[in-house]
Amino acid sequence: MEQVAVNFRLEKELKTKMEAVCKDMGMTMTTAFTIFAKKVCRERRIPFEVSADPFYSDENISRLKASIAQMEATGGTVHEVKYVD
C-alpha cells in the first residue's frame, strides 16, 4: 500500500518522552501513531476518553484562590506540590 508523510508539531520534551515509551514497548512513534489511526478508523471515535482536567475548573481555581488568601491572612506555611504526568 502506498505510504505518505504526515507532519505535525509536538513539544520537544513530549516527543522525547513518547519516543522512550515507544522504545520500551518495542515500537517506533510511527508504529504507535499508525495503531492509533487504524483504531480511530475502525471504531470511528477517539479510542480513549478526552476530558478537561478538573484541577483547572473555575470552581477549583476559586477554592485555591480563597485558600491562598486565607493562608496569607493567617500566616500559614507554604508547601510546594510537584505535578507528575
mmCIF file of the N, C-alpha and C atoms, coordinates in Angstrom:
data_MODEL
# 
_entry.id   MODEL 
# 
loop_
_atom_site.group_PDB 
_atom_site.id 
_atom_site.type_symbol 
_atom_site.label_atom_id 
_atom_site.label_alt_id 
_atom_site.label_comp_id 
_atom_site.label_asym_id 
_atom_site.label_entity_id 
_atom_site.label_seq_id 
_atom_site.pdbx_PDB_ins_code 
_atom_site.Cartn_x 
_atom_site.Cartn_y 
_atom_site.Cartn_z 
_atom_site.occupancy 
_atom_site.B_iso_or_equiv 
_atom_site.pdbx_formal_charge 
_atom_site.auth_seq_id 
_atom_site.auth_comp_id 
_atom_site.auth_asym_id 
_atom_site.auth_atom_id 
_atom_site.pdbx_PDB_model_num 
ATOM 1   N N  . MET A 1 1  ? 0.844   -1.171 0.000  1.00 0.00 ? 1  MET A N  1 
ATOM 2   C CA . MET A 1 1  ? 0.000   0.000  0.000  1.00 0.00 ? 1  MET A CA 1 
ATOM 3   C C  . MET A 1 1  ? 0.897   1.244  0.000  1.00 0.00 ? 1  MET A C  1 
ATOM 4   N N  . GLU A 1 2  ? 0.526   2.232  -0.781 1.00 0.00 ? 2  GLU A N  1 
ATOM 5   C CA . GLU A 1 2  ? 1.311   3.469  -0.868 1.00 0.00 ? 2  GLU A CA 1 
ATOM 6   C C  . GLU A 1 2  ? 1.301   4.195  0.471  1.00 0.00 ? 2  GLU A C  1 
ATOM 7   N N  . GLN A 1 3  ? 2.431   4.728  0.858  1.00 0.00 ? 3  GLN A N  1 
ATOM 8   C CA . GLN A 1 3  ? 2.546   5.480  2.107  1.00 0.00 ? 3  GLN A CA 1 
ATOM 9   C C  . GLN A 1 3  ? 2.759   6.954  1.809  1.00 0.00 ? 3  GLN A C  1 
ATOM 10  N N  . VAL A 1 4  ? 2.317   7.797  2.737  1.00 0.00 ? 4  VAL A N  1 
ATOM 11  C CA . VAL A 1 4  ? 2.511   9.239  2.634  1.00 0.00 ? 4  VAL A CA 1 
ATOM 12  C C  . VAL A 1 4  ? 3.103   9.748  3.942  1.00 0.00 ? 4  VAL A C  1 
ATOM 13  N N  . ALA A 1 5  ? 3.777   10.881 3.870  1.00 0.00 ? 5  ALA A N  1 
ATOM 14  C CA . ALA A 1 5  ? 4.327   11.505 5.071  1.00 0.00 ? 5  ALA A CA 1 
ATOM 15  C C  . ALA A 1 5  ? 3.270   12.400 5.707  1.00 0.00 ? 5  ALA A C  1 
ATOM 16  N N  . VAL A 1 6  ? 3.198   12.365 7.012  1.00 0.00 ? 6  VAL A N  1 
ATOM 17  C CA . VAL A 1 6  ? 2.300   13.230 7.771  1.00 0.00 ? 6  VAL A CA 1 
ATOM 18  C C  . VAL A 1 6  ? 3.170   14.012 8.746  1.00 0.00 ? 6  VAL A C  1 
ATOM 19  N N  . ASN A 1 7  ? 3.062   15.320 8.717  1.00 0.00 ? 7  ASN A N  1 
ATOM 20  C CA . ASN A 1 7  ? 3.883   16.163 9.583  1.00 0.00 ? 7  ASN A CA 1 
ATOM 21  C C  . ASN A 1 7  ? 3.004   16.923 10.570 1.00 0.00 ? 7  ASN A C  1 
ATOM 22  N N  . PHE A 1 8  ? 3.401   16.928 11.831 1.00 0.00 ? 8  PHE A N  1 
ATOM 23  C CA . PHE A 1 8  ? 2.756   17.758 12.843 1.00 0.00 ? 8  PHE A CA 1 
ATOM 24  C C  . PHE A 1 8  ? 3.769   18.079 13.923 1.00 0.00 ? 8  PHE A C  1 
ATOM 25  N N  . ARG A 1 9  ? 3.448   19.061 14.758 1.00 0.00 ? 9  ARG A N  1 
ATOM 26  C CA . ARG A 1 9  ? 4.386   19.531 15.761 1.00 0.00 ? 9  ARG A CA 1 
ATOM 27  C C  . ARG A 1 9  ? 4.009   19.024 17.151 1.00 0.00 ? 9  ARG A C  1 
ATOM 28  N N  . LEU A 1 10 ? 5.052   18.699 17.944 1.00 0.00 ? 10 LEU A N  1 
ATOM 29  C CA . LEU A 1 10 ? 4.911   18.344 19.351 1.00 0.00 ? 10 LEU A CA 1 
ATOM 30  C C  . LEU A 1 10 ? 5.954   19.131 20.125 1.00 0.00 ? 10 LEU A C  1 
ATOM 31  N N  . GLU A 1 11 ? 5.695   19.352 21.386 1.00 0.00 ? 11 GLU A N  1 
ATOM 32  C CA . GLU A 1 11 ? 6.730   19.928 22.228 1.00 0.00 ? 11 GLU A CA 1 
ATOM 33  C C  . GLU A 1 11 ? 7.886   18.939 22.288 1.00 0.00 ? 11 GLU A C  1 
ATOM 34  N N  . LYS A 1 12 ? 9.101   19.461 22.296 1.00 0.00 ? 12 LYS A N  1 
ATOM 35  C CA . LYS A 1 12 ? 10.291  18.618 22.250 1.00 0.00 ? 12 LYS A CA 1 
ATOM 36  C C  . LYS A 1 12 ? 10.315  17.592 23.381 1.00 0.00 ? 12 LYS A C  1 
ATOM 37  N N  . GLU A 1 13 ? 10.006  18.024 24.609 1.00 0.00 ? 13 GLU A N  1 
ATOM 38  C CA . GLU A 1 13 ? 10.036  17.115 25.758 1.00 0.00 ? 13 GLU A CA 1 
ATOM 39  C C  . GLU A 1 13 ? 8.989   16.005 25.614 1.00 0.00 ? 13 GLU A C  1 
ATOM 40  N N  . LEU A 1 14 ? 7.808   16.346 25.108 1.00 0.00 ? 14 LEU A N  1 
ATOM 41  C CA . LEU A 1 14 ? 6.761   15.343 24.902 1.00 0.00 ? 14 LEU A CA 1 
ATOM 42  C C  . LEU A 1 14 ? 7.209   14.310 23.877 1.00 0.00 ? 14 LEU A C  1 
ATOM 43  N N  . LYS A 1 15 ? 7.812   14.768 22.790 1.00 0.00 ? 15 LYS A N  1 
ATOM 44  C CA . LYS A 1 15 ? 8.305   13.856 21.756 1.00 0.00 ? 15 LYS A CA 1 
ATOM 45  C C  . LYS A 1 15 ? 9.364   12.918 22.323 1.00 0.00 ? 15 LYS A C  1 
ATOM 46  N N  . THR A 1 16 ? 10.285  13.460 23.083 1.00 0.00 ? 16 THR A N  1 
ATOM 47  C CA . THR A 1 16 ? 11.353  12.654 23.673 1.00 0.00 ? 16 THR A CA 1 
ATOM 48  C C  . THR A 1 16 ? 10.780  11.584 24.606 1.00 0.00 ? 16 THR A C  1 
ATOM 49  N N  . LYS A 1 17 ? 9.813   11.998 25.447 1.00 0.00 ? 17 LYS A N  1 
ATOM 50  C CA . LYS A 1 17 ? 9.180   11.037 26.366 1.00 0.00 ? 17 LYS A CA 1 
ATOM 51  C C  . LYS A 1 17 ? 8.434   9.951  25.590 1.00 0.00 ? 17 LYS A C  1 
ATOM 52  N N  . MET A 1 18 ? 7.711   10.360 24.544 1.00 0.00 ? 18 MET A N  1 
ATOM 53  C CA . MET A 1 18 ? 6.949   9.366  23.779 1.00 0.00 ? 18 MET A CA 1 
ATOM 54  C C  . MET A 1 18 ? 7.880   8.404  23.063 1.00 0.00 ? 18 MET A C  1 
ATOM 55  N N  . GLU A 1 19 ? 8.961   8.911  22.496 1.00 0.00 ? 19 GLU A N  1 
ATOM 56  C CA . GLU A 1 19 ? 9.928   8.022  21.843 1.00 0.00 ? 19 GLU A CA 1 
ATOM 57  C C  . GLU A 1 19 ? 10.462  6.983  22.827 1.00 0.00 ? 19 GLU A C  1 
ATOM 58  N N  . ALA A 1 20 ? 10.750  7.404  24.054 1.00 0.00 ? 20 ALA A N  1 
ATOM 59  C CA . ALA A 1 20 ? 11.263  6.480  25.065 1.00 0.00 ? 20 ALA A CA 1 
ATOM 60  C C  . ALA A 1 20 ? 10.230  5.420  25.430 1.00 0.00 ? 20 ALA A C  1 
ATOM 61  N N  . VAL A 1 21 ? 8.975   5.834  25.601 1.00 0.00 ? 21 VAL A N  1 
ATOM 62  C CA . VAL A 1 21 ? 7.912   4.876  25.932 1.00 0.00 ? 21 VAL A CA 1 
ATOM 63  C C  . VAL A 1 21 ? 7.714   3.896  24.782 1.00 0.00 ? 21 VAL A C  1 
ATOM 64  N N  . CYS A 1 22 ? 7.671   4.407  23.572 1.00 0.00 ? 22 CYS A N  1 
ATOM 65  C CA . CYS A 1 22 ? 7.503   3.530  22.406 1.00 0.00 ? 22 CYS A CA 1 
ATOM 66  C C  . CYS A 1 22 ? 8.659   2.538  22.315 1.00 0.00 ? 22 CYS A C  1 
ATOM 67  N N  . LYS A 1 23 ? 9.876   3.020  22.549 1.00 0.00 ? 23 LYS A N  1 
ATOM 68  C CA . LYS A 1 23 ? 11.049  2.135  22.512 1.00 0.00 ? 23 LYS A CA 1 
ATOM 69  C C  . LYS A 1 23 ? 10.919  1.036  23.558 1.00 0.00 ? 23 LYS A C  1 
ATOM 70  N N  . ASP A 1 24 ? 10.453  1.401  24.767 1.00 0.00 ? 24 ASP A N  1 
ATOM 71  C CA . ASP A 1 24 ? 10.237  0.401  25.824 1.00 0.00 ? 24 ASP A CA 1 
ATOM 72  C C  . ASP A 1 24 ? 9.233   -0.670 25.402 1.00 0.00 ? 24 ASP A C  1 
ATOM 73  N N  . MET A 1 25 ? 8.285   -0.283 24.545 1.00 0.00 ? 25 MET A N  1 
ATOM 74  C CA . MET A 1 25 ? 7.274   -1.225 24.063 1.00 0.00 ? 25 MET A CA 1 
ATOM 75  C C  . MET A 1 25 ? 7.689   -1.909 22.765 1.00 0.00 ? 25 MET A C  1 
ATOM 76  N N  . GLY A 1 26 ? 8.912   -1.601 22.287 1.00 0.00 ? 26 GLY A N  1 
ATOM 77  C CA . GLY A 1 26 ? 9.419   -2.256 21.089 1.00 0.00 ? 26 GLY A CA 1 
ATOM 78  C C  . GLY A 1 26 ? 8.848   -1.731 19.785 1.00 0.00 ? 26 GLY A C  1 
ATOM 79  N N  . MET A 1 27 ? 8.484   -0.445 19.777 1.00 0.00 ? 27 MET A N  1 
ATOM 80  C CA . MET A 1 27 ? 7.942   0.135  18.547 1.00 0.00 ? 27 MET A CA 1 
ATOM 81  C C  . MET A 1 27 ? 8.447   1.549  18.363 1.00 0.00 ? 27 MET A C  1 
ATOM 82  N N  . THR A 1 28 ? 8.217   2.088  17.183 1.00 0.00 ? 28 THR A N  1 
ATOM 83  C CA . THR A 1 28 ? 8.555   3.472  16.888 1.00 0.00 ? 28 THR A CA 1 
ATOM 84  C C  . THR A 1 28 ? 7.321   4.346  17.085 1.00 0.00 ? 28 THR A C  1 
ATOM 85  N N  . MET A 1 29 ? 7.527   5.649  17.078 1.00 0.00 ? 29 MET A N  1 
ATOM 86  C CA . MET A 1 29 ? 6.382   6.556  17.143 1.00 0.00 ? 29 MET A CA 1 
ATOM 87  C C  . MET A 1 29 ? 5.499   6.385  15.915 1.00 0.00 ? 29 MET A C  1 
ATOM 88  N N  . THR A 1 30 ? 6.105   6.112  14.767 1.00 0.00 ? 30 THR A N  1 
ATOM 89  C CA . THR A 1 30 ? 5.316   5.885  13.549 1.00 0.00 ? 30 THR A CA 1 
ATOM 90  C C  . THR A 1 30 ? 4.371   4.717  13.747 1.00 0.00 ? 30 THR A C  1 
ATOM 91  N N  . THR A 1 31 ? 4.881   3.637  14.337 1.00 0.00 ? 31 THR A N  1 
ATOM 92  C CA . THR A 1 31 ? 4.031   2.467  14.606 1.00 0.00 ? 31 THR A CA 1 
ATOM 93  C C  . THR A 1 31 ? 2.908   2.833  15.565 1.00 0.00 ? 31 THR A C  1 
ATOM 94  N N  . ALA A 1 32 ? 3.242   3.580  16.631 1.00 0.00 ? 32 ALA A N  1 
ATOM 95  C CA . ALA A 1 32 ? 2.230   3.968  17.618 1.00 0.00 ? 32 ALA A CA 1 
ATOM 96  C C  . ALA A 1 32 ? 1.134   4.816  16.976 1.00 0.00 ? 32 ALA A C  1 
ATOM 97  N N  . PHE A 1 33 ? 1.527   5.795  16.164 1.00 0.00 ? 33 PHE A N  1 
ATOM 98  C CA . PHE A 1 33 ? 0.520   6.640  15.516 1.00 0.00 ? 33 PHE A CA 1 
ATOM 99  C C  . PHE A 1 33 ? -0.269  5.864  14.462 1.00 0.00 ? 33 PHE A C  1 
ATOM 100 N N  . THR A 1 34 ? 0.345   4.905  13.811 1.00 0.00 ? 34 THR A N  1 
ATOM 101 C CA . THR A 1 34 ? -0.378  4.059  12.848 1.00 0.00 ? 34 THR A CA 1 
ATOM 102 C C  . THR A 1 34 ? -1.427  3.224  13.570 1.00 0.00 ? 34 THR A C  1 
ATOM 103 N N  . ILE A 1 35 ? -1.064  2.664  14.724 1.00 0.00 ? 35 ILE A N  1 
ATOM 104 C CA . ILE A 1 35 ? -2.031  1.905  15.534 1.00 0.00 ? 35 ILE A CA 1 
ATOM 105 C C  . ILE A 1 35 ? -3.196  2.813  15.925 1.00 0.00 ? 35 ILE A C  1 
ATOM 106 N N  . PHE A 1 36 ? -2.871  4.022  16.381 1.00 0.00 ? 36 PHE A N  1 
ATOM 107 C CA . PHE A 1 36 ? -3.904  4.991  16.758 1.00 0.00 ? 36 PHE A CA 1 
ATOM 108 C C  . PHE A 1 36 ? -4.829  5.291  15.580 1.00 0.00 ? 36 PHE A C  1 
ATOM 109 N N  . ALA A 1 37 ? -4.253  5.575  14.397 1.00 0.00 ? 37 ALA A N  1 
ATOM 110 C CA . ALA A 1 37 ? -5.052  5.917  13.215 1.00 0.00 ? 37 ALA A CA 1 
ATOM 111 C C  . ALA A 1 37 ? -5.958  4.762  12.807 1.00 0.00 ? 37 ALA A C  1 
ATOM 112 N N  . LYS A 1 38 ? -5.422  3.538  12.840 1.00 0.00 ? 38 LYS A N  1 
ATOM 113 C CA . LYS A 1 38 ? -6.244  2.373  12.465 1.00 0.00 ? 38 LYS A CA 1 
ATOM 114 C C  . LYS A 1 38 ? -7.407  2.180  13.434 1.00 0.00 ? 38 LYS A C  1 
ATOM 115 N N  . LYS A 1 39 ? -7.158  2.375  14.717 1.00 0.00 ? 39 LYS A N  1 
ATOM 116 C CA . LYS A 1 39 ? -8.213  2.209  15.714 1.00 0.00 ? 39 LYS A CA 1 
ATOM 117 C C  . LYS A 1 39 ? -9.280  3.292  15.553 1.00 0.00 ? 39 LYS A C  1 
ATOM 118 N N  . VAL A 1 40 ? -8.854  4.538  15.292 1.00 0.00 ? 40 VAL A N  1 
ATOM 119 C CA . VAL A 1 40 ? -9.817  5.619  15.060 1.00 0.00 ? 40 VAL A CA 1 
ATOM 120 C C  . VAL A 1 40 ? -10.703 5.280  13.856 1.00 0.00 ? 40 VAL A C  1 
ATOM 121 N N  . CYS A 1 41 ? -10.095 4.824  12.774 1.00 0.00 ? 41 CYS A N  1 
ATOM 122 C CA . CYS A 1 41 ? -10.862 4.490  11.567 1.00 0.00 ? 41 CYS A CA 1 
ATOM 123 C C  . CYS A 1 41 ? -11.801 3.314  11.795 1.00 0.00 ? 41 CYS A C  1 
ATOM 124 N N  . ARG A 1 42 ? -11.327 2.304  12.509 1.00 0.00 ? 42 ARG A N  1 
ATOM 125 C CA . ARG A 1 42 ? -12.145 1.118  12.751 1.00 0.00 ? 42 ARG A CA 1 
ATOM 126 C C  . ARG A 1 42 ? -13.334 1.442  13.654 1.00 0.00 ? 42 ARG A C  1 
ATOM 127 N N  . GLU A 1 43 ? -13.081 2.221  14.736 1.00 0.00 ? 43 GLU A N  1 
ATOM 128 C CA . GLU A 1 43 ? -14.132 2.495  15.727 1.00 0.00 ? 43 GLU A CA 1 
ATOM 129 C C  . GLU A 1 43 ? -14.885 3.798  15.471 1.00 0.00 ? 43 GLU A C  1 
ATOM 130 N N  . ARG A 1 44 ? -14.329 4.639  14.578 1.00 0.00 ? 44 ARG A N  1 
ATOM 131 C CA . ARG A 1 44 ? -14.919 5.943  14.248 1.00 0.00 ? 44 ARG A CA 1 
ATOM 132 C C  . ARG A 1 44 ? -15.100 6.804  15.491 1.00 0.00 ? 44 ARG A C  1 
ATOM 133 N N  . ARG A 1 45 ? -14.078 6.778  16.362 1.00 0.00 ? 45 ARG A N  1 
ATOM 134 C CA . ARG A 1 45 ? -14.058 7.594  17.575 1.00 0.00 ? 45 ARG A CA 1 
ATOM 135 C C  . ARG A 1 45 ? -12.627 7.676  18.076 1.00 0.00 ? 45 ARG A C  1 
ATOM 136 N N  . ILE A 1 46 ? -12.354 8.622  18.960 1.00 0.00 ? 46 ILE A N  1 
ATOM 137 C CA . ILE A 1 46 ? -11.063 8.667  19.637 1.00 0.00 ? 46 ILE A CA 1 
ATOM 138 C C  . ILE A 1 46 ? -11.070 7.477  20.610 1.00 0.00 ? 46 ILE A C  1 
ATOM 139 N N  . PRO A 1 47 ? -10.058 6.621  20.577 1.00 0.00 ? 47 PRO A N  1 
ATOM 140 C CA . PRO A 1 47 ? -10.118 5.373  21.353 1.00 0.00 ? 47 PRO A CA 1 
ATOM 141 C C  . PRO A 1 47 ? -9.775  5.513  22.835 1.00 0.00 ? 47 PRO A C  1 
ATOM 142 N N  . PHE A 1 48 ? -9.989  6.680  23.383 1.00 0.00 ? 48 PHE A N  1 
ATOM 143 C CA . PHE A 1 48 ? -9.819  6.902  24.813 1.00 0.00 ? 48 PHE A CA 1 
ATOM 144 C C  . PHE A 1 48 ? -10.646 8.121  25.181 1.00 0.00 ? 48 PHE A C  1 
ATOM 145 N N  . GLU A 1 49 ? -10.892 8.284  26.479 1.00 0.00 ? 49 GLU A N  1 
ATOM 146 C CA . GLU A 1 49 ? -11.709 9.403  26.932 1.00 0.00 ? 49 GLU A CA 1 
ATOM 147 C C  . GLU A 1 49 ? -10.909 10.694 26.840 1.00 0.00 ? 49 GLU A C  1 
ATOM 148 N N  . VAL A 1 50 ? -11.529 11.730 26.293 1.00 0.00 ? 50 VAL A N  1 
ATOM 149 C CA . VAL A 1 50 ? -10.914 13.053 26.230 1.00 0.00 ? 50 VAL A CA 1 
ATOM 150 C C  . VAL A 1 50 ? -11.739 13.949 27.145 1.00 0.00 ? 50 VAL A C  1 
ATOM 151 N N  . SER A 1 51 ? -11.088 14.496 28.173 1.00 0.00 ? 51 SER A N  1 
ATOM 152 C CA . SER A 1 51 ? -11.813 15.343 29.111 1.00 0.00 ? 51 SER A CA 1 
ATOM 153 C C  . SER A 1 51 ? -10.895 16.430 29.651 1.00 0.00 ? 51 SER A C  1 
ATOM 154 N N  . ALA A 1 52 ? -11.506 17.424 30.227 1.00 0.00 ? 52 ALA A N  1 
ATOM 155 C CA . ALA A 1 52 ? -10.742 18.516 30.819 1.00 0.00 ? 52 ALA A CA 1 
ATOM 156 C C  . ALA A 1 52 ? -10.255 18.096 32.202 1.00 0.00 ? 52 ALA A C  1 
ATOM 157 N N  . ASP A 1 53 ? -9.067  18.554 32.560 1.00 0.00 ? 53 ASP A N  1 
ATOM 158 C CA . ASP A 1 53 ? -8.519  18.278 33.880 1.00 0.00 ? 53 ASP A CA 1 
ATOM 159 C C  . ASP A 1 53 ? -9.327  19.070 34.904 1.00 0.00 ? 53 ASP A C  1 
ATOM 160 N N  . PRO A 1 54 ? -9.995  18.399 35.857 1.00 0.00 ? 54 PRO A N  1 
ATOM 161 C CA . PRO A 1 54 ? -10.830 19.106 36.824 1.00 0.00 ? 54 PRO A CA 1 
ATOM 162 C C  . PRO A 1 54 ? -10.040 20.062 37.725 1.00 0.00 ? 54 PRO A C  1 
ATOM 163 N N  . PHE A 1 55 ? -8.735  19.889 37.796 1.00 0.00 ? 55 PHE A N  1 
ATOM 164 C CA . PHE A 1 55 ? -7.918  20.786 38.605 1.00 0.00 ? 55 PHE A CA 1 
ATOM 165 C C  . PHE A 1 55 ? -8.086  22.230 38.150 1.00 0.00 ? 55 PHE A C  1 
ATOM 166 N N  . TYR A 1 56 ? -8.245  22.433 36.839 1.00 0.00 ? 56 TYR A N  1 
ATOM 167 C CA . TYR A 1 56 ? -8.324  23.782 36.286 1.00 0.00 ? 56 TYR A CA 1 
ATOM 168 C C  . TYR A 1 56 ? -9.762  24.303 36.154 1.00 0.00 ? 56 TYR A C  1 
ATOM 169 N N  . SER A 1 57 ? -10.715 23.644 36.777 1.00 0.00 ? 57 SER A N  1 
ATOM 170 C CA . SER A 1 57 ? -12.098 24.114 36.708 1.00 0.00 ? 57 SER A CA 1 
ATOM 171 C C  . SER A 1 57 ? -12.237 25.437 37.451 1.00 0.00 ? 57 SER A C  1 
ATOM 172 N N  . ASP A 1 58 ? -13.219 26.228 37.073 1.00 0.00 ? 58 ASP A N  1 
ATOM 173 C CA . ASP A 1 58 ? -13.459 27.522 37.721 1.00 0.00 ? 58 ASP A CA 1 
ATOM 174 C C  . ASP A 1 58 ? -13.681 27.338 39.222 1.00 0.00 ? 58 ASP A C  1 
ATOM 175 N N  . GLU A 1 59 ? -14.432 26.306 39.575 1.00 0.00 ? 59 GLU A N  1 
ATOM 176 C CA . GLU A 1 59 ? -14.733 26.040 40.993 1.00 0.00 ? 59 GLU A CA 1 
ATOM 177 C C  . GLU A 1 59 ? -13.445 25.767 41.785 1.00 0.00 ? 59 GLU A C  1 
ATOM 178 N N  . ASN A 1 60 ? -12.561 24.950 41.234 1.00 0.00 ? 60 ASN A N  1 
ATOM 179 C CA . ASN A 1 60 ? -11.331 24.614 41.946 1.00 0.00 ? 60 ASN A CA 1 
ATOM 180 C C  . ASN A 1 60 ? -10.395 25.818 42.017 1.00 0.00 ? 60 ASN A C  1 
ATOM 181 N N  . ILE A 1 61 ? -10.280 26.567 40.941 1.00 0.00 ? 61 ILE A N  1 
ATOM 182 C CA . ILE A 1 61 ? -9.427  27.755 40.945 1.00 0.00 ? 61 ILE A CA 1 
ATOM 183 C C  . ILE A 1 61 ? -9.915  28.750 41.999 1.00 0.00 ? 61 ILE A C  1 
ATOM 184 N N  . SER A 1 62 ? -11.230 28.932 42.101 1.00 0.00 ? 62 SER A N  1 
ATOM 185 C CA . SER A 1 62 ? -11.793 29.822 43.123 1.00 0.00 ? 62 SER A CA 1 
ATOM 186 C C  . SER A 1 62 ? -11.449 29.325 44.526 1.00 0.00 ? 62 SER A C  1 
ATOM 187 N N  . ARG A 1 63 ? -11.560 28.030 44.714 1.00 0.00 ? 63 ARG A N  1 
ATOM 188 C CA . ARG A 1 63 ? -11.234 27.433 46.021 1.00 0.00 ? 63 ARG A CA 1 
ATOM 189 C C  . ARG A 1 63 ? -9.749  27.628 46.344 1.00 0.00 ? 63 ARG A C  1 
ATOM 190 N N  . LEU A 1 64 ? -8.887  27.436 45.360 1.00 0.00 ? 64 LEU A N  1 
ATOM 191 C CA . LEU A 1 64 ? -7.455  27.636 45.572 1.00 0.00 ? 64 LEU A CA 1 
ATOM 192 C C  . LEU A 1 64 ? -7.139  29.089 45.922 1.00 0.00 ? 64 LEU A C  1 
ATOM 193 N N  . LYS A 1 65 ? -7.769  30.024 45.217 1.00 0.00 ? 65 LYS A N  1 
ATOM 194 C CA . LYS A 1 65 ? -7.544  31.439 45.500 1.00 0.00 ? 65 LYS A CA 1 
ATOM 195 C C  . LYS A 1 65 ? -7.998  31.797 46.911 1.00 0.00 ? 65 LYS A C  1 
ATOM 196 N N  . ALA A 1 66 ? -9.136  31.252 47.327 1.00 0.00 ? 66 ALA A N  1 
ATOM 197 C CA . ALA A 1 66 ? -9.633  31.502 48.688 1.00 0.00 ? 66 ALA A CA 1 
ATOM 198 C C  . ALA A 1 66 ? -8.668  30.914 49.722 1.00 0.00 ? 66 ALA A C  1 
ATOM 199 N N  . SER A 1 67 ? -8.142  29.737 49.443 1.00 0.00 ? 67 SER A N  1 
ATOM 200 C CA . SER A 1 67 ? -7.183  29.116 50.362 1.00 0.00 ? 67 SER A CA 1 
ATOM 201 C C  . SER A 1 67 ? -5.899  29.934 50.458 1.00 0.00 ? 67 SER A C  1 
ATOM 202 N N  . ILE A 1 68 ? -5.441  30.450 49.333 1.00 0.00 ? 68 ILE A N  1 
ATOM 203 C CA . ILE A 1 68 ? -4.238  31.289 49.321 1.00 0.00 ? 68 ILE A CA 1 
ATOM 204 C C  . ILE A 1 68 ? -4.484  32.562 50.129 1.00 0.00 ? 68 ILE A C  1 
ATOM 205 N N  . ALA A 1 69 ? -5.636  33.184 49.926 1.00 0.00 ? 69 ALA A N  1 
ATOM 206 C CA . ALA A 1 69 ? -5.965  34.412 50.654 1.00 0.00 ? 69 ALA A CA 1 
ATOM 207 C C  . ALA A 1 69 ? -6.025  34.139 52.151 1.00 0.00 ? 69 ALA A C  1 
ATOM 208 N N  . GLN A 1 70 ? -6.629  33.009 52.529 1.00 0.00 ? 70 GLN A N  1 
ATOM 209 C CA . GLN A 1 70 ? -6.716  32.651 53.947 1.00 0.00 ? 70 GLN A CA 1 
ATOM 210 C C  . GLN A 1 70 ? -5.316  32.415 54.525 1.00 0.00 ? 70 GLN A C  1 
ATOM 211 N N  . MET A 1 71 ? -4.474  31.726 53.774 1.00 0.00 ? 71 MET A N  1 
ATOM 212 C CA . MET A 1 71 ? -3.118  31.451 54.235 1.00 0.00 ? 71 MET A CA 1 
ATOM 213 C C  . MET A 1 71 ? -2.338  32.757 54.418 1.00 0.00 ? 71 MET A C  1 
ATOM 214 N N  . GLU A 1 72 ? -2.463  33.654 53.442 1.00 0.00 ? 72 GLU A N  1 
ATOM 215 C CA . GLU A 1 72 ? -1.754  34.927 53.527 1.00 0.00 ? 72 GLU A CA 1 
ATOM 216 C C  . GLU A 1 72 ? -2.254  35.766 54.699 1.00 0.00 ? 72 GLU A C  1 
ATOM 217 N N  . ALA A 1 73 ? -3.555  35.690 54.972 1.00 0.00 ? 73 ALA A N  1 
ATOM 218 C CA . ALA A 1 73 ? -4.134  36.468 56.069 1.00 0.00 ? 73 ALA A CA 1 
ATOM 219 C C  . ALA A 1 73 ? -3.737  35.917 57.436 1.00 0.00 ? 73 ALA A C  1 
ATOM 220 N N  . THR A 1 74 ? -3.539  34.616 57.535 1.00 0.00 ? 74 THR A N  1 
ATOM 221 C CA . THR A 1 74 ? -3.244  33.992 58.834 1.00 0.00 ? 74 THR A CA 1 
ATOM 222 C C  . THR A 1 74 ? -1.787  33.608 59.005 1.00 0.00 ? 74 THR A C  1 
ATOM 223 N N  . GLY A 1 75 ? -0.977  33.807 57.969 1.00 0.00 ? 75 GLY A N  1 
ATOM 224 C CA . GLY A 1 75 ? 0.444   33.480 58.078 1.00 0.00 ? 75 GLY A CA 1 
ATOM 225 C C  . GLY A 1 75 ? 0.717   31.989 58.023 1.00 0.00 ? 75 GLY A C  1 
ATOM 226 N N  . GLY A 1 76 ? -0.016  31.267 57.212 1.00 0.00 ? 76 GLY A N  1 
ATOM 227 C CA . GLY A 1 76 ? 0.170   29.813 57.083 1.00 0.00 ? 76 GLY A CA 1 
ATOM 228 C C  . GLY A 1 76 ? 1.498   29.467 56.436 1.00 0.00 ? 76 GLY A C  1 
ATOM 229 N N  . THR A 1 77 ? 1.767   28.184 56.326 1.00 0.00 ? 77 THR A N  1 
ATOM 230 C CA . THR A 1 77 ? 3.014   27.687 55.750 1.00 0.00 ? 77 THR A CA 1 
ATOM 231 C C  . THR A 1 77 ? 2.792   27.264 54.304 1.00 0.00 ? 77 THR A C  1 
ATOM 232 N N  . VAL A 1 78 ? 3.740   27.600 53.446 1.00 0.00 ? 78 VAL A N  1 
ATOM 233 C CA . VAL A 1 78 ? 3.672   27.245 52.033 1.00 0.00 ? 78 VAL A CA 1 
ATOM 234 C C  . VAL A 1 78 ? 4.340   25.895 51.823 1.00 0.00 ? 78 VAL A C  1 
ATOM 235 N N  . HIS A 1 79 ? 3.673   25.012 51.111 1.00 0.00 ? 79 HIS A N  1 
ATOM 236 C CA . HIS A 1 79 ? 4.231   23.712 50.732 1.00 0.00 ? 79 HIS A CA 1 
ATOM 237 C C  . HIS A 1 79 ? 4.144   23.599 49.216 1.00 0.00 ? 79 HIS A C  1 
ATOM 238 N N  . GLU A 1 80 ? 5.220   23.211 48.587 1.00 0.00 ? 80 GLU A N  1 
ATOM 239 C CA . GLU A 1 80 ? 5.199   23.039 47.136 1.00 0.00 ? 80 GLU A CA 1 
ATOM 240 C C  . GLU A 1 80 ? 4.655   21.676 46.790 1.00 0.00 ? 80 GLU A C  1 
ATOM 241 N N  . VAL A 1 81 ? 3.865   21.626 45.725 1.00 0.00 ? 81 VAL A N  1 
ATOM 242 C CA . VAL A 1 81 ? 3.298   20.386 45.224 1.00 0.00 ? 81 VAL A CA 1 
ATOM 243 C C  . VAL A 1 81 ? 3.922   20.109 43.874 1.00 0.00 ? 81 VAL A C  1 
ATOM 244 N N  . LYS A 1 82 ? 4.484   18.935 43.689 1.00 0.00 ? 82 LYS A N  1 
ATOM 245 C CA . LYS A 1 82 ? 5.092   18.581 42.415 1.00 0.00 ? 82 LYS A CA 1 
ATOM 246 C C  . LYS A 1 82 ? 4.088   17.786 41.590 1.00 0.00 ? 82 LYS A C  1 
ATOM 247 N N  . TYR A 1 83 ? 3.804   18.274 40.375 1.00 0.00 ? 83 TYR A N  1 
ATOM 248 C CA . TYR A 1 83 ? 2.888   17.598 39.459 1.00 0.00 ? 83 TYR A CA 1 
ATOM 249 C C  . TYR A 1 83 ? 3.681   16.604 38.619 1.00 0.00 ? 83 TYR A C  1 
ATOM 250 N N  . VAL A 1 84 ? 3.210   15.375 38.552 1.00 0.00 ? 84 VAL A N  1 
ATOM 251 C CA . VAL A 1 84 ? 3.870   14.336 37.773 1.00 0.00 ? 84 VAL A CA 1 
ATOM 252 C C  . VAL A 1 84 ? 2.894   13.843 36.727 1.00 0.00 ? 84 VAL A C  1 
ATOM 253 N N  . ASP A 1 85 ? 3.342   13.799 35.465 1.00 0.00 ? 85 ASP A N  1 
ATOM 254 C CA . ASP A 1 85 ? 2.494   13.280 34.375 1.00 0.00 ? 85 ASP A CA 1 
ATOM 255 C C  . ASP A 1 85 ? 2.215   11.832 34.582 1.00 0.00 ? 85 ASP A C  1 
# 
